[in-house]
Amino acid sequence: MTDPWLALEPGADPVAHARALRRAHETFTAAGTAPRPVRPVVAESWRRSVRAGVGPDSAASVELMDADLGAYRAEHPLARVMPLVRELLGAFAADGEHLLAVCDAHGRLLWVEGHPATRRRAGRMNFVPGARWAESAVGTNAPGTAVAVGRPVQVFAAEHFARRVQPWTCAAAPVHDPRTGRVLGAVDITGGDGLAHPHSLGFVQAVARAAESHLALLTPEPSATEAARLTALGRDEALLSAEGRRLRLSRRHSEIVVLLAHHPEGLTGDELLCALYQDEAVPPVTLRAELVRLRGLLGPDWLASRPYRLTMAVESDAAVVERRLRAGAVTAAAGAYAGPLLPGSEAPAVVRLRRRLADGLRAALIARHDPDLLADWAHAPWGEDDLDVWRALVAVRPTAAARSRLAALESELTAPGGWPPGTW
């Protein structure tokens, strides 16, 4: 399987595959083993379902009804993007006799819309607004599994853990809060075997990304009383915005503020000296002079000593990317990544932070197999020589241009002298 999150290989016979999955499902429910052709992501979901006490005959229960459902939906953050989701997915669902569904982070269905006959069929298994479709309630299913793993996923036929859901196919993608990276819910498309196609997963993933982008536009900027904002990705001179002021810092001051923002508990003079200078012979007075100048720029109330620390909360763009990565919000993390952290800095601690952030994000992109995210990285200045990303891109989108670029990079790698150590 090229993409582990897709249910069917292109060209595969869905009838034969569904038959094989039914046999595998019977084996799992009888013996607890998941033989081929069960995908690892499905086998892991089946095991989580069993640990949660879900049985193959489990059914979804309706948790929210009438006024309670209406009030909860009205206050939910995804209500703000429902017009966009309907615009992008509504016609596709209606014309294809599919259903458009949106759930919250607990797997509760908030909206289920689409073809009337399909809605009536789905209603017989409680695939209705207000019903809880979390993995822990009904086992493996696209919306419940997507919010459980924080990844877009397609679920086909007997990959569904509950038997009554096995005639269906669904594809879902999580939607993340653009500021915090936490999962808000998922967008899902549910229907028949015709949805067992790579396009359905790519489509729903694109809708989720559009919803995240729209939420970002609707999210107000922090007020002057909130944390200061530090912008240091993709630029050598950081910008610090706080209390109505916007300061452009020198390169050395940028390094100091980035490190102090990363260590809100503070750093001693010796720690800061080692973090900033490669040359161990640099005298402490050099650093003290820089800190005096920085205090004069920021103001005496912003920079404390013993240890050196920033006295106001600082939200850096690098920290936002890190937080979203930890939450599994890869799309949101990639959207916030404007480039390497202080790319011209040679301060040892900044170099380590820069590499950790870039390596963490690129590894997540490679694991995600999203051709659009991989292409964004590969065509950015910092990714144009990233061999691993180009290989991942060619694996999922083998265009002539991508194959040509990959061949050129591999030729450079095997040329006399190769690439210097530490390059991708």
C-alpha positions in Angstrom: 0.0 0.0 0.0 1.5 3.3 -1.1 -0.5 5.4 1.3 -1.4 3.6 4.6 -4.3 5.9 5.1 -6.0 4.9 1.9 -8.3 1.9 1.9 -7.7 0.5 -1.6 -4.8 0.4 -4.0 -5.7 2.0 -7.4 -7.1 -0.7 -9.6 -8.0 -3.1 -6.8 -11.2 -5.0 -7.0 -13.4 -3.6 -4.2 -15.7 -6.7 -4.1 -12.8 -9.1 -3.6 -11.2 -6.8 -1.1 -14.4 -6.5 0.9 -14.7 -10.3 1.0 -11.1 -10.7 2.2 -11.7 -8.0 4.9 -14.9 -9.8 6.1 -12.8 -13.0 6.6 -10.1 -11.0 8.4 -12.7 -9.3 10.7 -14.1 -12.7 11.6 -10.6 -13.9 12.4 -10.0 -10.9 14.6 -13.2 -11.1 16.5 -12.7 -14.9 17.1 -8.9 -15.0 17.8 -7.7 -11.4 18.3 -5.3 -11.5 15.3 -5.6 -9.2 12.3 -4.3 -11.0 9.2 -3.7 -9.5 5.8 -5.1 -7.5 4.0 -5.9 -5.5 7.2 -3.9 -2.3 7.2 -1.8 -1.5 10.4 -3.9 1.7 11.0 -7.1 -0.4 11.0 -5.6 -3.2 13.1 -4.4 -0.7 15.7 -7.9 0.9 15.7 -9.5 -2.5 16.1 -7.3 -3.2 19.1 -8.2 0.2 20.6 -11.9 -0.6 20.1 -11.6 -3.9 22.0 -9.7 -2.2 24.8 -12.5 0.4 25.1 -15.0 -2.5 25.5 -16.6 -2.1 22.0 -18.0 -5.3 20.5 -18.7 -6.0 16.8 -22.5 -5.6 17.4 -22.1 -2.3 19.2 -24.3 0.7 18.1 -24.0 4.4 18.3 -26.1 6.2 20.9 -27.6 9.6 20.6 -26.2 11.9 23.3 -27.5 15.3 22.2 -31.0 16.1 21.0 -33.2 19.0 20.1 -32.5 22.2 22.1 -29.3 20.7 23.6 -27.9 19.8 20.2 -28.9 23.2 18.8 -27.2 25.1 21.6 -24.1 23.0 21.5 -23.7 23.4 17.7 -24.3 27.2 17.9 -21.4 27.6 20.3 -19.0 25.1 18.6 -16.0 26.7 16.7 -16.8 24.6 13.6 -20.2 26.3 13.3 -18.2 29.3 11.8 -16.9 27.2 8.9 -20.0 25.2 8.1 -21.1 27.5 5.3 -17.6 26.9 3.7 -17.8 23.1 4.3 -21.3 23.0 2.7 -20.1 25.0 -0.3 -17.2 22.7 -0.9 -18.7 19.3 -0.1 -22.5 19.8 -0.2 -23.0 19.3 -3.9 -20.6 16.4 -4.1 -22.5 14.6 -1.3 -25.9 15.3 -2.8 -25.0 14.4 -6.4 -23.2 11.2 -5.4 -25.9 10.1 -2.9 -23.3 10.5 -0.1 -23.5 12.2 3.2 -21.5 15.2 4.5 -20.9 14.9 8.3 -19.0 17.0 10.8 -18.2 15.8 14.3 -16.6 17.3 17.4 -13.4 16.3 19.1 -15.3 13.6 21.0 -16.7 12.0 17.9 -20.2 13.4 18.4 -21.9 14.1 15.0 -23.0 17.7 14.9 -24.1 17.9 11.3 -25.2 15.2 8.9 -26.4 16.4 5.5 -26.8 15.0 2.0 -28.9 12.8 -0.1 -32.3 12.2 1.6 -32.5 8.4 0.9 -28.9 8.0 2.1 -29.7 9.9 5.3 -32.7 7.6 5.9 -30.5 4.5 5.5 -27.8 6.0 7.7 -30.4 6.9 10.3 -31.1 3.2 10.9 -27.6 2.9 12.4 -27.9 6.2 14.3 -25.5 8.1 12.0 -27.5 11.2 12.9 -26.7 14.6 14.5 -26.1 14.2 18.2 -24.9 10.6 18.0 -21.5 9.6 19.4 -19.3 8.0 16.8 -16.0 7.9 18.7 -13.8 4.8 18.4 -14.5 4.1 22.1 -18.2 4.0 21.4 -18.7 2.2 18.0 -15.2 1.1 17.0 -13.3 1.9 13.8 -15.0 4.5 11.6 -13.5 7.4 9.6 -14.7 10.4 11.8 -14.1 8.6 15.1 -10.7 7.3 14.0 -9.6 10.6 12.4 -10.1 12.5 15.7 -8.5 9.6 17.6 -5.2 9.7 15.6 -5.3 13.3 14.4 -4.9 12.1 10.8 -7.0 11.9 7.6 -8.2 8.3 7.1 -10.4 6.3 4.8 -12.3 3.3 6.1 -13.8 0.7 3.8 -16.4 -2.0 4.3 -15.4 -4.6 7.0 -12.6 -2.3 8.2 -15.4 -0.8 10.2 -15.4 -2.6 13.6 -19.1 -2.6 14.0 -20.8 -5.1 11.7 -23.8 -2.9 10.9 -21.5 -0.2 9.6 -19.6 -2.5 7.2 -21.8 -1.8 4.1 -20.5 1.8 4.2 -17.3 3.5 3.1 -16.2 6.8 4.7 -13.3 9.3 4.6 -12.6 11.9 7.2 -10.0 14.5 8.1 -9.5 16.3 11.4 -9.8 20.1 11.7 -7.4 21.8 14.1 -7.6 25.1 15.9 -5.2 27.4 14.0 -3.9 29.0 17.2 -3.5 26.1 19.6 -3.3 23.1 17.2 -5.8 21.1 19.2 -8.3 18.9 17.2 -11.7 20.6 17.0 -13.4 17.8 15.2 -13.5 16.2 11.7 -15.1 16.6 8.3 -16.4 13.3 6.9 -17.9 12.0 3.7 -19.9 8.8 4.0 -21.5 6.6 1.3 -21.0 3.5 -0.8 -18.1 1.6 -2.3 -17.6 4.4 -4.8 -15.9 6.5 -2.1 -13.1 3.9 -1.8 -10.9 6.0 -4.1 -7.9 8.2 -3.3 -9.8 11.3 -4.5 -12.3 11.1 -1.7 -9.6 11.2 1.0 -7.7 14.0 -0.8 -11.0 15.9 -1.3 -12.0 15.8 2.4 -8.5 16.6 3.5 -8.5 19.7 1.3 -11.8 20.7 2.8 -10.4 20.3 6.3 -7.4 22.4 5.3 -9.6 25.1 3.9 -11.7 25.1 7.1 -8.5 25.6 9.2 -7.4 28.5 6.9 -10.8 30.1 7.2 -10.8 29.7 11.0 -7.4 31.4 11.0 -8.9 34.4 9.2 -11.7 34.5 11.7 -9.5 34.3 14.7 -8.8 37.8 16.1 -5.3 38.8 16.8 -4.3 38.8 20.5 -4.9 42.1 22.3 -2.1 44.3 23.7 -2.7 42.8 27.1 -2.0 39.3 25.9 1.4 37.7 25.4 4.0 39.5 23.4 4.5 38.1 19.9 7.9 37.1 18.7 8.4 36.4 14.9 11.7 34.7 14.2 11.0 32.1 11.5 12.5 32.8 8.1 14.2 36.0 9.2 17.5 36.9 10.7 16.2 39.9 12.6 13.2 39.0 14.8 10.2 41.2 15.4 8.8 41.6 18.9 5.3 43.0 19.3 4.0 43.9 22.7 2.0 46.7 24.5 1.3 48.4 21.2 5.0 48.5 20.2 6.7 46.7 17.3 10.4 46.3 17.6 12.9 45.0 15.1 15.8 43.4 16.9 19.4 43.2 15.9 20.8 39.7 15.1 22.4 39.3 18.5 19.3 40.6 20.3 17.2 38.3 18.2 19.2 35.3 19.4 19.0 36.4 23.0 15.2 37.0 23.0 14.6 33.7 21.1 16.5 31.8 23.8 14.9 33.6 26.7 11.5 33.0 25.2 12.3 29.3 24.9 13.5 29.4 28.6 10.9 31.4 30.5 12.4 30.2 33.7 15.5 32.2 32.8 19.2 31.5 32.1 22.3 32.3 34.1 25.0 34.5 32.5 27.2 31.4 32.0 24.3 29.5 30.4 23.5 32.3 28.1 27.2 32.8 27.2 27.5 29.1 26.2 24.3 29.2 24.3 25.2 32.3 22.2 29.0 32.0 21.5 30.9 29.2 19.8 34.2 30.7 21.0 34.6 29.8 24.6 37.1 32.7 25.0 34.4 35.3 24.6 34.5 37.3 27.9 31.3 37.7 30.0 31.6 41.5 29.7 30.7 41.1 26.0 27.4 39.5 26.8 26.7 42.0 29.6 27.1 44.8 27.2 24.6 43.3 24.7 22.1 42.8 27.6 22.5 46.4 28.7 21.7 47.5 25.1 18.7 45.1 24.9 17.3 46.4 28.2 17.6 49.9 26.9 15.7 48.9 23.8 13.0 46.9 25.6 12.7 48.9 28.8 13.9 48.1 32.3 10.6 46.3 33.2 10.9 43.7 30.4 14.3 42.1 31.1 15.2 40.8 34.5 18.5 39.4 35.7 19.7 36.7 38.1 18.8 34.8 36.1 18.2 36.6 32.9 14.6 36.3 31.9 11.8 38.1 30.1 9.2 39.4 32.5 6.3 39.2 30.1 4.8 36.1 28.5 6.1 35.8 24.9 4.4 33.7 22.3 6.9 32.9 19.5 6.0 31.6 16.1 8.5 28.8 16.6 6.7 27.7 19.8 3.4 27.7 17.8 4.8 25.3 15.3 6.3 23.1 18.0 3.0 23.0 19.9 1.0 22.1 16.8 3.4 19.3 16.0 3.1 17.8 19.5 -0.7 17.9 19.0 -0.4 16.1 15.7 -1.7 19.1 13.8 0.8 18.8 10.9 -1.2 20.9 8.4 -1.5 23.7 10.9 2.2 23.4 11.9 3.2 23.6 8.2 1.0 26.6 7.7 2.7 28.5 10.6 6.2 27.6 9.4 7.6 30.6 7.6 11.1 29.2 7.3 14.1 28.2 9.4 14.5 29.8 12.9 16.9 32.8 12.5 18.5 31.1 9.5 21.7 33.2 9.6 22.4 32.5 13.3 25.4 30.4 14.3 24.7 30.6 18.0 25.0 27.0 19.2 21.7 26.8 21.0 19.8 28.6 18.2 21.3 26.1 15.7 20.0 23.2 17.8 16.5 24.7 18.1 16.4 25.5 14.4 17.4 21.9 13.4 15.0 20.3 15.9 12.1 22.3 14.6 12.9 21.7 10.9 13.6 18.1 11.4 10.5 17.5 13.4 8.3 19.2 10.8 9.8 17.5 7.8 9.6 14.1 9.4 5.9 14.7 10.1 5.3 15.8 6.5 7.0 12.7 5.2 4.9 10.5 7.4 1.7 12.3 6.5 2.1 11.5 2.7 0.1 14.7 1.8 1.3 15.7 -1.7 0.3 19.3 -1.3 2.2 19.7 2.0 5.3 17.9 0.6 5.2 20.1 -2.5 5.0 23.2 -0.4 8.2 22.2 1.5 10.0 20.9 -1.5 9.5 24.1 -3.5 10.3 26.4 -0.6 13.9 27.8 -0.5 14.7 25.7 2.6 13.4 22.5 1.0 14.6 22.6 -2.6 17.6 20.3 -1.8 15.8 18.0 0.7 16.3 14.6 -0.9 14.0 12.7 1.5 11.1 15.1 1.0 11.5 14.9 -2.8 11.5 11.1 -2.6 8.3 11.2 -0.5 6.8 13.7 -3.0 7.6 11.5 -6.0 6.1 8.5 -4.2 2.7 10.2 -3.9 2.8 12.6 -6.9 5.2 11.3 -9.6 5.1 14.2 -12.0 7.8 14.6 -14.6 9.1 17.8 -13.0 9.3 16.1 -9.5 11.0 13.0 -10.9 13.5 15.2 -12.8 14.4 17.2 -9.7 14.8 14.0 -7.6 17.1 12.5 -10.3 19.2 15.6 -10.2 19.5 15.5 -6.4 20.4 11.8 -6.4 23.0 12.5 -9.1 24.6 15.2 -6.9 24.6 12.8 -4.0 26.6 10.1 -6.0 28.9 12.6 -7.7 32.6 12.7 -6.5 32.6 14.3 -3.1 28.9 14.0 -2.7 27.1 16.3 -0.3 28.9 17.6 2.8 27.9 16.0 6.1 24.8 17.5 7.7 23.0 18.2 4.5 19.8 16.4 3.5 
